[in-house]
């Protein structure tokens, strides 16, 4: 993966594609950095559904088990 930030001086930007990407579908996205920074949510507002499709099933199960166990610790009588 190649990710870079450039300052657009004109309406056109030249892209050099690495040889190993030739013949493959690649995604090209452009978005102003100030919009990216506005879209970021604080970590505390994220829920498990925000990670849907990002985590493997095994990792999601382990994370869910850990969260359940942690919540149960708060519910116990001390």
Buried (B, 14 or more C-beta within 10 A) or exposed (E): EEEEEEEEEEEEEEEEEEEEEEEEEEEEEEEEEEEEEEEEEEEEEEEEEEEEEEBEEEEBEEEEEEEEEEEEEEEEEE
